[in-house]
Amino acid sequence: MSVNAQERASKKEFKDNQKYEKTLNKDLQKKAIKEARQEAKRLTKEGFRTPAGKIPLDKQLENSWQKQVEIDSEGNPLWYIASSRAIGGNQSAAVMQATNAAKIDLAGQIQTKVSQLIEAKVANDDLGQEEAASLSNAVAASKSVISATLGRVLPLVEIYRTLSNKNVEVMVTLGYN
């Protein structure tokens, strides 16, 4: 019986995917760290809840905190993290407002990093006046471009509560690697 390379590769990917899913399931079944459970309890007392189908609040918080402390090999933060709160007439409108505000915050953080890189390049290359002006224009435009092209933004925490006036307050934390 002969098996071609594509079938072998797909079987290997399938087995790797199964191992990954088992690891994820084990992680979900573990208790969150004590601080995350306490913070989740405090937010629950304030009336916040997780949307149906989302990971429990304590696990969301723990995951968010883990992403915030991850660093790359050079000691720089691996994730850009942004949080936002919004109040809307319904949950979906409030989620959209909070998510957009957090994305704008992320774009600002990324733009700052781009600005720092370009300024370092300008300082190292000793560019003329005309070239330096064009680089500063590129930096000014980068925030809107970055905000429009953010790819895989990962929602780390999403919770909501209904206020006394029937509006919905949503708190969102996003991560971008």
LOKE-126629 format. One record per atom (N, C-alpha, C): z, x negated, y negated; residue number from 1. Coordinates in pm, 1 decimal. Atoms other than C-alpha are relative to their C-alpha. Layout:
<rs>
+----------+----------+----------+-----+
!        Z !        X !        Y !  nr !
+----------+----------+----------+-----+
!        Z !        X !        Y ! NUM !
...
+----------+----------+----------+-----+
</rs>
This chain:
<rs>
+----------+----------+----------+-----+
!        Z !        X !        Y !  nr !
+----------+----------+----------+-----+
!      0.0 !    -84.7 !    117.9 !   1 !
!      0.0 !      0.0 !      0.0 !   1 !
!      0.0 !    -89.1 !   -124.1 !   1 !
!      8.0 !     82.9 !    120.2 !   2 !
!    -98.5 !   -146.5 !   -333.8 !   2 !
!     55.1 !     77.9 !   -119.7 !   2 !
!    -54.5 !    -58.2 !    121.7 !   3 !
!     78.3 !    -83.6 !   -663.4 !   3 !
!    -51.7 !    -83.3 !   -116.1 !   3 !
!     53.0 !     77.4 !    112.7 !   4 !
!    -87.2 !   -176.4 !   -989.0 !   4 !
!    110.5 !    -35.4 !    -99.4 !   4 !
!    -98.4 !     51.6 !     95.3 !   5 !
!     89.3 !   -353.8 !  -1274.9 !   5 !
!     54.7 !    109.1 !    -91.0 !   5 !
!    -44.5 !   -107.6 !     89.2 !   6 !
!    103.5 !    -41.2 !  -1492.6 !   6 !
!    108.3 !     84.4 !     65.8 !   6 !
!   -101.0 !    -78.5 !    -70.1 !   7 !
!    295.9 !    152.5 !  -1228.3 !   7 !
!    130.3 !    -76.4 !     10.9 !   7 !
!   -120.0 !     81.2 !     -7.9 !   8 !
!    538.4 !   -136.9 !  -1181.4 !   8 !
!     72.8 !     -1.4 !   -134.8 !   8 !
!    -60.0 !      4.6 !    133.9 !   9 !
!    594.0 !   -158.7 !  -1556.7 !   9 !
!     67.6 !    133.0 !    -33.7 !   9 !
!    -58.1 !   -129.5 !     33.0 !  10 !
!    652.7 !    214.1 !  -1591.8 !  10 !
!    124.6 !     27.4 !     83.9 !  10 !
!   -119.6 !    -16.7 !    -82.7 !  11 !
!    899.2 !    212.8 !  -1298.6 !  11 !
!    114.8 !    -82.2 !    -56.6 !  11 !
!   -103.0 !     85.1 !     58.9 !  12 !
!   1086.5 !    -76.7 !  -1458.5 !  12 !
!     53.7 !     63.3 !   -127.9 !  12 !
!    -43.3 !    -66.5 !    123.6 !  13 !
!   1094.6 !    103.1 !  -1794.5 !  13 !
!     86.3 !    120.8 !     31.3 !  13 !
!    -75.4 !   -118.4 !    -39.4 !  14 !
!   1218.4 !    417.8 !  -1621.4 !  14 !
!    140.7 !    -38.9 !     43.6 !  14 !
!   -131.7 !     44.7 !    -45.4 !  15 !
!   1501.5 !    228.6 !  -1449.8 !  15 !
!     83.4 !    -51.9 !   -116.9 !  15 !
!    -71.4 !     49.5 !    117.6 !  16 !
!   1592.6 !     50.9 !  -1774.9 !  16 !
!     49.2 !    115.5 !    -86.3 !  16 !
!    -36.9 !   -117.5 !     79.0 !  17 !
!   1594.7 !    387.1 !  -1954.2 !  17 !
!    117.0 !     73.3 !     64.2 !  17 !
!   -110.9 !    -65.7 !    -69.1 !  18 !
!   1822.6 !    535.0 !  -1687.9 !  18 !
!    130.8 !    -75.9 !    -21.7 !  18 !
!   -119.8 !     80.5 !     23.1 !  19 !
!   2067.7 !    244.8 !  -1727.2 !  19 !
!     51.0 !     21.3 !   -142.0 !  19 !
!    -36.9 !    -20.7 !    140.4 !  20 !
!   2062.6 !    290.4 !  -2104.3 !  20 !
!     66.5 !    136.1 !    -18.8 !  20 !
!    -57.2 !   -134.5 !     11.9 !  21 !
!   2130.8 !    664.3 !  -2073.4 !  21 !
!    138.1 !      6.4 !     63.3 !  21 !
!   -132.2 !      2.4 !    -62.6 !  22 !
!   2421.5 !    601.0 !  -1834.6 !  22 !
!    101.7 !    -66.5 !    -92.4 !  22 !
!    -88.1 !     69.5 !     93.6 !  23 !
!   2570.1 !    355.9 !  -2084.9 !  23 !
!     34.5 !     90.9 !   -117.2 !  23 !
!    -24.9 !    -93.0 !    110.3 !  24 !
!   2529.5 !    610.8 !  -2364.9 !  24 !
!     97.5 !    108.6 !     40.8 !  24 !
!    -89.3 !   -105.3 !    -47.0 !  25 !
!   2697.3 !    881.6 !  -2157.8 !  25 !
!    142.7 !    -51.5 !     14.7 !  25 !
!   -134.4 !     57.5 !    -11.8 !  26 !
!   2990.2 !    650.4 !  -2080.8 !  26 !
!     63.1 !    -17.5 !   -137.5 !  26 !
!    -52.0 !     17.8 !    135.3 !  27 !
!   3025.2 !    569.0 !  -2451.4 !  27 !
!     44.1 !    132.3 !    -60.8 !  27 !
!    -35.1 !   -131.0 !     55.0 !  28 !
!   3027.9 !    937.6 !  -2542.7 !  28 !
!    126.5 !     56.6 !     63.7 !  28 !
!   -116.0 !    -53.1 !    -69.1 !  29 !
!   3295.7 !   1012.1 !  -2284.5 !  29 !
!    127.4 !    -75.5 !    -35.2 !  29 !
!   -117.4 !     75.9 !     40.5 !  30 !
!   3526.2 !    739.2 !  -2416.1 !  30 !
!     62.9 !     63.5 !   -123.6 !  30 !
!    -68.7 !    -45.7 !    120.3 !  31 !
!   3787.7 !    827.4 !  -2674.3 !  31 !
!    -39.0 !    -89.1 !   -116.8 !  31 !
!     25.5 !     77.6 !    121.4 !  32 !
!   3714.2 !    719.7 !  -3029.2 !  32 !
!    125.8 !    -79.8 !    -33.7 !  32 !
!   -115.8 !     79.4 !     38.7 !  33 !
!   3938.6 !    457.4 !  -3183.1 !  33 !
!     98.1 !     87.1 !    -78.9 !  33 !
!   -107.1 !    -81.1 !     57.8 !  34 !
!   4268.4 !    584.3 !  -3319.5 !  34 !
!    -25.2 !     34.2 !   -146.6 !  34 !
!     22.8 !    -23.8 !    142.2 !  35 !
!   4173.8 !    543.8 !  -3687.0 !  35 !
!   -108.4 !    106.0 !    -21.4 !  35 !
!    107.5 !    -99.2 !     11.5 !  36 !
!   3854.3 !    746.4 !  -3636.2 !  36 !
!     52.0 !    138.7 !     36.2 !  36 !
!    -57.4 !   -130.3 !    -37.1 !  37 !
!   4048.5 !   1022.5 !  -3461.1 !  37 !
!     88.4 !     53.7 !   -112.3 !  37 !
!    -86.5 !    -43.6 !    109.7 !  38 !
!   4300.9 !   1031.3 !  -3747.6 !  38 !
!    -82.6 !     46.8 !   -120.2 !  38 !
!     86.5 !    -39.0 !    112.1 !  39 !
!   4025.6 !   1042.2 !  -4012.1 !  39 !
!    -70.5 !    132.7 !     29.8 !  39 !
!     64.8 !   -125.7 !    -39.2 !  40 !
!   3845.7 !   1317.8 !  -3819.9 !  40 !
!     98.4 !    116.4 !    -11.9 !  40 !
!   -102.8 !   -104.1 !     10.0 !  41 !
!   4171.0 !   1514.3 !  -3803.4 !  41 !
!     24.2 !     38.1 !   -145.6 !  41 !
!    -20.9 !    -25.5 !    141.9 !  42 !
!   4220.6 !   1476.3 !  -4180.1 !  42 !
!   -116.3 !     81.2 !    -58.0 !  42 !
!    116.7 !    -73.0 !     49.9 !  43 !
!   3864.2 !   1592.4 !  -4253.5 !  43 !
!     -5.4 !    141.7 !     56.2 !  43 !
!     -3.2 !   -133.7 !    -60.9 !  44 !
!   3903.5 !   1885.0 !  -4012.5 !  44 !
!    101.8 !     88.5 !    -72.4 !  44 !
!    -99.5 !    -76.0 !     76.2 !  45 !
!   4217.9 !   1991.7 !  -4199.7 !  45 !
!    -54.8 !     43.3 !   -135.4 !  45 !
!     63.4 !    -35.6 !    126.6 !  46 !
!   4009.6 !   1989.1 !  -4518.5 !  46 !
!   -107.0 !    107.1 !     18.2 !  46 !
!     96.5 !   -106.0 !    -26.6 !  47 !
!   3774.9 !   2235.2 !  -4348.2 !  47 !
!   -138.2 !    -47.8 !     43.8 !  47 !
!    131.2 !     51.8 !    -41.0 !  48 !
!   3487.9 !   2005.7 !  -4248.3 !  48 !
!    -21.9 !     20.5 !    149.4 !  48 !
!     40.7 !    -17.7 !   -138.8 !  49 !
!   3299.5 !   2072.1 !  -3925.9 !  49 !
!   -130.8 !    -73.1 !     22.2 !  49 !
!    129.4 !     60.4 !    -32.3 !  50 !
!   3009.0 !   1911.1 !  -3745.8 !  50 !
!    -97.4 !    112.2 !     34.4 !  50 !
!     98.9 !   -100.6 !    -39.0 !  51 !
!   2685.3 !   2106.7 !  -3705.6 !  51 !
!     -9.8 !     10.0 !    152.3 !  51 !
!     12.7 !    -21.6 !   -143.6 !  52 !
!   2622.9 !   2253.1 !  -3362.1 !  52 !
!    -98.4 !   -100.7 !     58.6 !  52 !
!     87.7 !     93.9 !    -68.2 !  53 !
!   2473.5 !   1999.4 !  -3123.8 !  53 !
!     15.5 !   -144.1 !    -43.8 !  53 !
!    -21.4 !    136.7 !     46.6 !  54 !
!   2591.6 !   1692.6 !  -3316.1 !  54 !
!    114.2 !    -64.3 !     77.8 !  54 !
!   -107.7 !     75.1 !    -63.0 !  55 !
!   2819.4 !   1422.0 !  -3181.3 !  55 !
!    131.4 !     37.8 !    -68.0 !  55 !
!   -129.5 !    -33.0 !     62.3 !  56 !
!   3191.8 !   1496.1 !  -3237.6 !  56 !
!     31.7 !    -92.3 !   -117.6 !  56 !
!    -26.2 !     69.5 !    125.5 !  57 !
!   3323.3 !   1386.6 !  -3577.1 !  57 !
!     65.2 !   -136.0 !     20.7 !  57 !
!    -66.2 !    129.4 !    -19.2 !  58 !
!   3552.6 !   1112.3 !  -3448.2 !  58 !
!    -96.5 !   -105.7 !     51.1 !  58 !
!    100.2 !     95.2 !    -50.2 !  59 !
!   3262.9 !    948.2 !  -3259.6 !  59 !
!   -101.1 !    -34.5 !   -109.2 !  59 !
!     90.2 !     29.1 !    111.7 !  60 !
!   3035.8 !    982.3 !  -3566.1 !  60 !
!     63.0 !   -103.7 !    -93.1 !  60 !
!    -69.1 !     92.7 !     88.8 !  61 !
!   3295.3 !    805.5 !  -3779.4 !  61 !
!      9.2 !   -139.7 !     61.0 !  61 !
!    -10.8 !    129.5 !    -67.9 !  62 !
!   3351.5 !    530.5 !  -3524.1 !  62 !
!   -135.0 !    -72.3 !     -0.3 !  62 !
!    134.8 !     57.1 !     -1.7 !  63 !
!   2974.8 !    472.3 !  -3491.9 !  63 !
!    -38.1 !    -50.9 !   -138.8 !  63 !
!     29.3 !     39.5 !    137.6 !  64 !
!   2938.4 !    460.6 !  -3870.7 !  64 !
!     74.6 !   -126.9 !    -37.9 !  64 !
!    -79.9 !    117.8 !     32.7 !  65 !
!   3219.2 !    208.9 !  -3906.8 !  65 !
!    -52.0 !   -123.6 !     73.3 !  65 !
!     53.6 !    113.0 !    -75.3 !  66 !
!   3072.1 !     -9.7 !  -3632.9 !  66 !
!   -126.4 !    -54.2 !    -66.4 !  66 !
!    124.0 !     42.0 !     65.3 !  67 !
!   2734.9 !    -16.7 !  -3809.7 !  67 !
!     30.3 !    -74.1 !   -130.7 !  67 !
!    -33.2 !     61.8 !    127.7 !  68 !
!   2903.4 !   -111.5 !  -4137.9 !  68 !
!     49.3 !   -143.8 !     14.8 !  68 !
!    -51.8 !    135.8 !    -17.6 !  69 !
!   3058.6 !   -427.3 !  -3989.7 !  69 !
!    -95.3 !    -91.0 !     77.6 !  69 !
!     95.6 !     84.1 !    -72.1 !  70 !
!   2756.5 !   -549.6 !  -3789.2 !  70 !
!    -66.3 !    -98.0 !    -96.0 !  70 !
!     66.0 !    101.2 !     81.7 !  71 !
!   2610.9 !   -874.3 !  -3922.6 !  71 !
!   -107.8 !    -68.5 !     83.2 !  71 !
!    104.9 !     72.5 !    -70.1 !  72 !
!   2299.2 !  -1073.1 !  -3839.0 !  72 !
!     43.3 !   -144.9 !     21.3 !  72 !
!    -33.4 !    138.4 !    -32.8 !  73 !
!   2285.5 !  -1437.5 !  -3731.7 !  73 !
!     31.6 !    -84.2 !   -123.3 !  73 !
!    -25.6 !     74.3 !    123.3 !  74 !
!   2299.5 !  -1551.9 !  -4095.2 !  74 !
!    125.2 !     49.4 !    -72.9 !  74 !
!   -121.8 !    -51.4 !     61.2 !  75 !
!   2614.4 !  -1351.5 !  -4173.1 !  75 !
!    -21.6 !    110.7 !   -101.5 !  75 !
!     30.2 !   -110.9 !     91.7 !  76 !
!   2439.9 !  -1079.9 !  -4377.1 !  76 !
!     19.4 !    132.4 !     71.7 !  76 !
!    -13.5 !   -131.8 !    -63.4 !  77 !
!   2508.1 !   -711.5 !  -4316.1 !  77 !
!   -131.8 !     41.7 !     66.2 !  77 !
!    118.2 !    -40.4 !    -75.3 !  78 !
!   2268.3 !   -575.8 !  -4054.6 !  78 !
!    -50.6 !    137.0 !    -45.2 !  78 !
!     34.5 !   -136.5 !     39.0 !  79 !
!   2272.9 !   -220.2 !  -4191.3 !  79 !
!     26.4 !     22.3 !   -148.8 !  79 !
!    -26.2 !    -55.7 !    131.8 !  80 !
!   2235.6 !    -68.7 !  -4535.8 !  80 !
!     61.8 !    137.2 !     25.1 !  80 !
!    -70.8 !   -125.7 !    -21.3 !  81 !
!   2479.9 !    223.1 !  -4552.1 !  81 !
!     13.7 !     72.3 !   -134.2 !  81 !
!    -15.6 !    -81.1 !    121.1 !  82 !
!   2482.8 !    506.6 !  -4808.5 !  82 !
!     58.5 !    135.5 !     37.5 !  82 !
!    -62.2 !   -130.6 !    -21.1 !  83 !
!   2693.6 !    821.1 !  -4833.3 !  83 !
!    -24.2 !     87.4 !   -121.1 !  83 !
!     19.7 !    -93.5 !    109.5 !  84 !
!   2649.4 !   1131.8 !  -5039.6 !  84 !
!     61.8 !    134.5 !     36.3 !  84 !
!    -49.8 !   -137.2 !    -14.9 !  85 !
!   2803.2 !   1475.1 !  -5091.4 !  85 !
!    -85.4 !     90.3 !    -87.0 !  85 !
!     75.6 !    -97.7 !     79.1 !  86 !
!   2619.3 !   1783.1 !  -5208.9 !  86 !
!     52.4 !    139.2 !     31.0 !  86 !
!    -39.5 !   -140.0 !    -16.1 !  87 !
!   2697.9 !   2149.6 !  -5260.8 !  87 !
!   -123.8 !     84.4 !    -21.8 !  87 !
!    116.8 !    -85.9 !     10.9 !  88 !
!   2434.3 !   2411.5 !  -5201.0 !  88 !
!     32.3 !    142.2 !     39.6 !  88 !
!    -17.3 !   -141.2 !    -33.5 !  89 !
!   2387.7 !   2781.5 !  -5149.7 !  89 !
!      3.1 !     23.5 !    150.1 !  89 !
!     -5.7 !     -8.5 !   -145.2 !  90 !
!   2329.5 !   2727.2 !  -4778.2 !  90 !
!      3.4 !   -141.2 !     57.3 !  90 !
!    -19.8 !    129.7 !    -62.5 !  91 !
!   2377.4 !   2446.5 !  -4529.3 !  91 !
!   -125.3 !    -87.4 !     -5.9 !  91 !
!    122.0 !     81.6 !     -2.3 !  92 !
!   2014.0 !   2333.5 !  -4505.4 !  92 !
!    -34.4 !    -55.1 !   -138.6 !  92 !
!     26.4 !     48.0 !    135.6 !  93 !
!   1974.4 !   2308.9 !  -4883.9 !  93 !
!     96.2 !   -112.2 !    -36.8 !  93 !
!    -99.3 !    102.7 !     30.5 !  94 !
!   2296.4 !   2108.9 !  -4914.9 !  94 !
!    -27.3 !   -128.1 !     78.3 !  94 !
!     33.4 !    117.6 !    -81.7 !  95 !
!   2194.2 !   1876.1 !  -4629.0 !  95 !
!   -117.3 !    -75.2 !    -62.2 !  95 !
!    117.2 !     63.1 !     59.6 !  96 !
!   1858.2 !   1813.8 !  -4794.9 !  96 !
!     38.4 !    -74.1 !   -128.4 !  96 !
!    -43.6 !     64.6 !    124.4 !  97 !
!   2022.9 !   1736.1 !  -5131.8 !  97 !
!     80.6 !   -126.3 !     29.1 !  97 !
!    -84.5 !    115.0 !    -32.4 !  98 !
!   2281.9 !   1503.4 !  -4977.0 !  98 !
!    -81.9 !   -112.3 !     62.3 !  98 !
!     84.1 !    100.6 !    -65.3 !  99 !
!   2023.4 !   1325.6 !  -4762.4 !  99 !
!    -88.6 !    -70.5 !   -101.8 !  99 !
!     84.4 !     61.4 !    102.7 ! 100 !
!   1790.1 !   1268.7 !  -5057.6 ! 100 !
!     80.2 !    -91.1 !    -92.2 ! 100 !
!    -84.0 !     84.1 !     85.3 ! 101 !
!   2073.7 !   1135.1 !  -5272.0 ! 101 !
!     38.9 !   -129.2 !     72.1 ! 101 !
!    -34.7 !    119.4 !    -77.6 ! 102 !
!   2178.3 !    896.8 !  -4992.8 ! 102 !
!   -121.1 !    -92.5 !     15.2 ! 102 !
!    121.4 !     82.2 !    -11.1 ! 103 !
!   1816.8 !    780.3 !  -4949.1 ! 103 !
!    -27.5 !    -74.2 !   -131.0 ! 103 !
!     18.6 !     65.6 !    129.5 ! 104 !
!   1796.2 !    706.6 !  -5321.7 ! 104 !
!     98.5 !   -116.3 !    -13.5 ! 104 !
!    -99.1 !    107.6 !      0.8 ! 105 !
!   2116.8 !    503.4 !  -5288.3 ! 105 !
!    -46.5 !   -116.7 !     87.3 ! 105 !
!     53.2 !    104.8 !    -88.2 ! 106 !
!   1965.1 !    314.0 !  -4993.3 ! 106 !
!   -113.2 !    -76.1 !    -67.9 ! 106 !
!    113.0 !     63.9 !     68.7 ! 107 !
!   1648.3 !    247.3 !  -5192.7 ! 107 !
!     50.0 !    -92.6 !   -110.6 ! 107 !
!    -57.7 !     84.8 !    103.8 ! 108 !
!   1860.5 !    111.4 !  -5477.3 ! 108 !
!     58.5 !   -127.7 !     56.9 ! 108 !
!    -55.2 !    119.3 !    -64.1 ! 109 !
!   2040.9 !   -125.1 !  -5240.0 ! 109 !
!   -111.3 !    -95.2 !     43.9 ! 109 !
!    111.9 !     81.4 !    -45.9 ! 110 !
!   1711.7 !   -245.7 !  -5092.7 ! 110 !
!    -72.1 !    -61.3 !   -119.4 ! 110 !
!     66.4 !     50.8 !    119.9 ! 111 !
!   1557.9 !   -280.5 !  -5438.7 ! 111 !
!     78.6 !   -115.9 !    -59.0 ! 111 !
!    -82.9 !    109.3 !     49.6 ! 112 !
!   1851.5 !   -496.1 !  -5544.2 ! 112 !
!    -25.5 !   -125.8 !     81.0 ! 112 !
!     28.1 !    114.9 !    -86.1 ! 113 !
!   1787.3 !   -722.2 !  -5245.9 ! 113 !
!   -137.3 !    -57.4 !    -31.5 ! 113 !
!    134.8 !     45.3 !     35.9 ! 114 !
!   1415.4 !   -738.2 !  -5333.0 ! 114 !
!      4.0 !    -72.1 !   -133.8 ! 114 !
!    -12.2 !     63.5 !    131.3 ! 115 !
!   1505.6 !   -818.6 !  -5694.6 ! 115 !
!     60.9 !   -138.8 !     12.1 ! 115 !
!    -64.2 !    130.1 !    -18.2 ! 116 !
!   1734.6 !  -1098.6 !  -5582.3 ! 116 !
!    -96.8 !   -100.1 !     60.7 ! 116 !
!     96.4 !     90.0 !    -63.1 ! 117 !
!   1462.9 !  -1245.2 !  -5360.1 ! 117 !
!   -106.3 !    -45.2 !    -99.7 ! 117 !
!    105.0 !     34.1 !     97.1 ! 118 !
!   1201.6 !  -1230.4 !  -5636.8 ! 118 !
!     56.2 !    -89.3 !   -109.8 ! 118 !
!    -59.6 !     83.3 !    103.5 ! 119 !
!   1439.8 !  -1373.5 !  -5896.9 ! 119 !
!     22.2 !   -141.6 !     50.7 ! 119 !
!    -17.9 !    133.4 !    -57.5 ! 120 !
!   1519.0 !  -1661.5 !  -5662.5 ! 120 !
!   -133.6 !    -73.1 !      5.8 ! 120 !
!    133.9 !     59.9 !     -5.7 ! 121 !
!   1146.1 !  -1722.2 !  -5617.3 ! 121 !
!    -43.9 !    -43.1 !   -139.2 ! 121 !
!     35.9 !     33.6 !    138.0 ! 122 !
!   1091.6 !  -1714.7 !  -5994.5 ! 122 !
!     75.2 !   -125.3 !    -43.0 ! 122 !
!    -80.1 !    116.1 !     39.0 ! 123 !
!   1376.2 !  -1963.9 !  -6044.1 ! 123 !
!    -49.6 !   -126.7 !     69.9 ! 123 !
!     44.7 !    116.4 !    -75.0 ! 124 !
!   1239.5 !  -2194.7 !  -5773.6 ! 124 !
!   -139.2 !    -46.4 !    -41.3 ! 124 !
!    139.2 !     34.6 !     27.6 ! 125 !
!    874.1 !  -2182.7 !  -5877.0 ! 125 !
!    -27.7 !    -29.5 !   -146.5 ! 125 !
!     19.2 !     20.9 !    143.4 ! 126 !
!    919.4 !  -2201.0 !  -6257.9 ! 126 !
!   -135.4 !     54.5 !    -45.1 ! 126 !
!    126.3 !    -65.2 !     32.7 ! 127 !
!    640.6 !  -1950.4 !  -6318.7 ! 127 !
!    -18.8 !     10.1 !   -151.4 ! 127 !
!     30.3 !    -19.9 !    141.3 ! 128 !
!    467.2 !  -1902.5 !  -6650.5 ! 128 !
!     41.6 !    138.4 !    -44.9 ! 128 !
!    -44.0 !   -126.5 !     59.0 ! 129 !
!    546.8 !  -1612.2 !  -6883.1 ! 129 !
!    -76.6 !    118.9 !     56.4 ! 129 !
!     81.7 !   -112.9 !    -46.9 ! 130 !
!    256.8 !  -1391.9 !  -6764.3 ! 130 !
!     32.8 !     36.8 !    143.5 ! 130 !
!    -31.1 !    -27.4 !   -139.9 ! 131 !
!    336.7 !  -1426.9 !  -6393.6 ! 131 !
!    139.4 !     59.3 !     14.2 ! 131 !
!   -136.0 !    -53.7 !     -6.6 ! 132 !
!    707.5 !  -1362.3 !  -6450.2 ! 132 !
!      3.5 !    145.9 !    -42.9 ! 132 !
!      4.7 !   -138.8 !     45.9 ! 133 !
!    627.5 !  -1041.4 !  -6640.3 ! 133 !
!    -57.8 !     90.5 !    107.6 ! 133 !
!     59.1 !    -84.0 !   -104.6 ! 134 !
!    407.5 !   -912.7 !  -6358.6 ! 134 !
!     96.5 !     15.9 !    116.4 ! 134 !
!    -99.4 !    -12.5 !   -106.4 ! 135 !
!    681.9 !   -987.1 !  -6103.2 ! 135 !
!    109.2 !     98.8 !    -37.0 ! 135 !
!   -104.2 !    -94.7 !     39.2 ! 136 !
!    938.2 !   -794.0 !  -6306.0 ! 136 !
!    -51.6 !    143.2 !      4.1 ! 136 !
!     59.3 !   -133.6 !    -14.3 ! 137 !
!    699.0 !   -496.6 !  -6316.9 ! 137 !
!     -2.4 !     42.9 !    145.6 ! 137 !
!      1.0 !    -31.4 !   -143.1 ! 138 !
!    667.8 !   -516.1 !  -5939.5 ! 138 !
!    138.1 !     41.7 !     46.6 ! 138 !
!   -137.1 !    -35.4 !    -37.2 ! 139 !
!   1045.9 !   -506.4 !  -5906.2 ! 139 !
!     35.9 !    137.9 !    -52.0 ! 139 !
!    -31.2 !   -130.7 !     57.9 ! 140 !
!   1074.2 !   -205.9 !  -6137.5 ! 140 !
!    -64.3 !    112.2 !     80.8 ! 140 !
!     68.6 !   -102.5 !    -78.3 ! 141 !
!    821.8 !    -14.5 !  -5926.7 ! 141 !
!     49.3 !      5.0 !    143.9 ! 141 !
!    -37.4 !      6.9 !   -141.4 ! 142 !
!    980.6 !   -119.8 !  -5597.0 ! 142 !
!     94.9 !    111.5 !     41.7 ! 142 !
!    -97.2 !   -101.9 !    -38.3 ! 143 !
!   1262.3 !    139.2 !  -5605.8 ! 143 !
!    -68.7 !    129.4 !     41.0 ! 143 !
!     67.7 !   -123.9 !    -35.2 ! 144 !
!   1027.6 !    436.7 !  -5607.3 ! 144 !
!    -84.3 !    -17.0 !    125.7 ! 144 !
!     79.1 !     24.8 !   -121.2 ! 145 !
!    802.6 !    279.0 !  -5342.3 ! 145 !
!     90.2 !     -5.6 !    122.0 ! 145 !
!    -93.1 !     11.7 !   -112.4 ! 146 !
!   1098.2 !    191.5 !  -5119.9 ! 146 !
!     53.3 !    137.6 !     37.4 ! 146 !
!    -53.5 !   -133.0 !    -27.2 ! 147 !
!   1243.6 !    540.7 !  -5154.1 ! 147 !
!   -102.3 !     86.7 !     71.0 ! 147 !
!    104.3 !    -82.1 !    -60.7 ! 148 !
!    909.7 !    697.0 !  -5059.9 ! 148 !
!    -36.4 !    -46.5 !    140.3 ! 148 !
!     45.9 !     52.1 !   -128.0 ! 149 !
!    851.6 !    470.1 !  -4759.8 ! 149 !
!    111.8 !    -35.7 !     96.3 ! 149 !
!   -106.6 !     29.2 !    -94.9 ! 150 !
!   1192.9 !    448.3 !  -4594.2 ! 150 !
!    -35.6 !     59.7 !    135.4 ! 150 !
!     40.3 !    -42.8 !   -133.7 ! 151 !
!   1117.5 !    467.5 !  -4225.4 ! 151 !
!    111.6 !     67.7 !     75.2 ! 151 !
!    -99.7 !    -56.8 !    -89.6 ! 152 !
!   1379.0 !    524.3 !  -3961.7 ! 152 !
!    139.5 !     -7.2 !    -60.8 ! 152 !
!   -133.8 !    -10.6 !     57.1 ! 153 !
!   1685.4 !    626.8 !  -4156.3 ! 153 !
!     84.3 !     76.8 !    101.5 ! 153 !
!    -83.8 !    -56.9 !   -104.8 ! 154 !
!   1964.5 !    701.0 !  -3911.9 ! 154 !
!    117.3 !     76.1 !    -60.7 ! 154 !
!   -117.5 !    -73.0 !     48.7 ! 155 !
!   2209.1 !    981.5 !  -3996.5 ! 155 !
!    121.7 !    -37.0 !     85.0 ! 155 !
!   -117.9 !     45.6 !    -72.8 ! 156 !
!   2547.4 !    836.3 !  -3900.6 ! 156 !
!    110.0 !    105.7 !      1.6 ! 156 !
!   -101.0 !   -105.6 !      9.1 ! 157 !
!   2778.8 !   1112.7 !  -4022.2 ! 157 !
!    -62.9 !    117.9 !    -72.9 ! 157 !
!     44.3 !   -122.9 !     67.1 ! 158 !
!   2688.8 !   1472.1 !  -4105.9 ! 158 !
!    103.6 !    107.6 !     27.6 ! 158 !
!   -101.2 !   -104.3 !    -12.9 ! 159 !
!   2962.8 !   1725.3 !  -4172.0 ! 159 !
!    -14.0 !     97.3 !   -115.9 ! 159 !
!      8.2 !   -101.7 !    104.7 ! 160 !
!   2992.7 !   2043.2 !  -4373.4 ! 160 !
!    124.9 !     86.4 !      1.7 ! 160 !
!   -106.0 !   -101.2 !      7.5 ! 161 !
!   3243.0 !   2300.7 !  -4490.8 ! 161 !
!    -46.0 !    109.1 !    -94.9 ! 161 !
!     30.4 !   -113.3 !     86.4 ! 162 !
!   3214.2 !   2644.1 !  -4646.3 ! 162 !
!    110.6 !     11.1 !   -103.5 ! 162 !
!    -95.7 !     -8.5 !    109.5 ! 163 !
!   3381.0 !   2667.6 !  -4984.9 ! 163 !
!     41.2 !    144.9 !    -24.7 ! 163 !
!    -51.0 !   -134.6 !     25.7 ! 164 !
!   3575.6 !   2966.6 !  -5117.1 ! 164 !
!   -103.3 !     89.1 !    -68.0 ! 164 !
!    103.5 !    -80.0 !     66.8 ! 165 !
!   3275.7 !   3076.9 !  -5328.8 ! 165 !
!   -124.9 !     18.6 !     87.2 ! 165 !
!    105.1 !    -16.5 !   -101.1 ! 166 !
!   3057.2 !   3085.6 !  -5010.2 ! 166 !
!   -110.0 !   -106.2 !     -7.9 ! 166 !
!     91.9 !    112.7 !     -1.0 ! 167 !
!   2867.1 !   2769.7 !  -5108.6 ! 167 !
!     39.3 !    -95.0 !    112.3 ! 167 !
!    -23.9 !     93.7 !   -109.4 ! 168 !
!   2840.0 !   2491.8 !  -4852.9 ! 168 !
!      0.2 !   -141.5 !    -56.6 ! 168 !
!     -6.9 !    141.3 !     37.4 ! 169 !
!   2951.4 !   2133.1 !  -4914.2 ! 169 !
!    -34.4 !    -83.1 !    122.8 ! 169 !
!     43.7 !     85.4 !   -109.6 ! 170 !
!   2781.7 !   1870.1 !  -4700.1 ! 170 !
!     27.2 !   -144.8 !    -37.0 ! 170 !
!    -20.5 !    143.1 !     18.1 ! 171 !
!   2878.9 !   1506.7 !  -4659.2 ! 171 !
!    -85.9 !    -71.3 !    103.9 ! 171 !
!     93.9 !     70.1 !    -86.0 ! 172 !
!   2614.3 !   1271.0 !  -4516.6 ! 172 !
!     17.3 !   -150.1 !    -21.6 ! 172 !
!      5.1 !    145.5 !      5.8 ! 173 !
!   2624.4 !    900.9 !  -4435.3 ! 173 !
!   -122.7 !    -44.5 !     78.5 ! 173 !
!    122.7 !     47.7 !    -62.7 ! 174 !
!   2293.9 !    730.6 !  -4359.6 ! 174 !
!      6.5 !   -151.5 !     18.6 ! 174 !
!     11.9 !    142.9 !    -23.4 ! 175 !
!   2219.7 !    389.7 !  -4214.4 ! 175 !
!   -145.3 !    -39.2 !     12.3 ! 175 !
!    137.3 !     51.0 !     -6.8 ! 176 !
!   1904.9 !    180.7 !  -4245.9 ! 176 !
!      6.6 !   -146.9 !     39.8 ! 176 !
!     -2.9 !    136.1 !    -51.5 ! 177 !
!   1849.4 !   -135.5 !  -4045.1 ! 177 !
!   -115.6 !    -77.9 !    -59.1 ! 177 !
+----------+----------+----------+-----+
</rs>
